């Protein structure tokens, strides 16, 4: 096969892997919007906070160390122990569940039946509050996250695809971490779809999304459902934070991945779990291919804006997305 064609195939494969990482963040948005009608602006910050907490627990870092040292004049930063990755992940998940309860108890239960814009503004405030708390708890320096996930190029893939091209082609370069992320995302989607469709709690989530008051009238606990859905979103944020943190380090710019999830949601639909994955794959492949084919002709750096232009086209011609529910209001 021509090397240029093989390089194009490699770009597509890497685009699929990048799209999976985008989709992991978009899943959290879909979960909360599907169950409560709230667009959770804080989802990206939740992924950042979960990753910061995980690193802090693993390294035995003292929470709020900088604040404690400033007040008491001490120099305490670490407890002096390390926590295994699995135990740290479980402890972080417990903290995210507590966060879900706190969000419902202190914010969301006071905003039942409020206008969507009010709920959206509440999540903006929540995002900046959580980012500030994360900074105070764990510090703002870049941290390395190592939970034992494989990283670097897959030698096996390179060796077994090198024969496809000429001497200038050395095989497909596929990151092992991206392959793990694709597998994790597939398992998450299957589990979440099964939960939403076939469990009592999943059906209750859909009922709450349709009408809060009607759901309350048939005995569904709104508080329980919101804690449940924010806990699930926290779990998805933790998974996304682990993948992105392991790939590029845990830093505060990690919260900006939420911005790339927006075009994913516009393509896949705000209410579709499979749509989040499909939208992520389209964005991932599209931006990589566009950069590979058109980018050199127009100066490059097209990955920064391609997704948003594509999302704009979808908003014009199909605003509900590929898998979103078309809302028809009769008057």
Buried (B, 14 or more C-beta within 10 A) or exposed (E): EEEEEBBBEBBBBBBBBBBBBBBBBBBBBBBBBBBBBBBBBBBBBBBBBBBBBBBBBBBBBBEBBBEBBEEEEEEEBEEEEEBEBEEBBEBBBEBBBEBBBEBBEEBBEEBBEBEEEEBEBBBEEBBEEBBEBBBBBBBEEEBEBEBEBEEEEBEEBBEEBBEBBEEEBEBBBBBBBBBBBBEBBEEBBEEBBEBBEEEEBBEBBBBBBEEBEEBBEEEBEBEEBBBBBBBBBBBBBBBBBBBBBBBBBBBBEBBEBBEBBBBBBBBBBBBBBBBBBBBBBBBBBBBBBBBBEEBEEEEEEBBEEBBBEBBEEBBEEBEBBBBBEEEEEEE
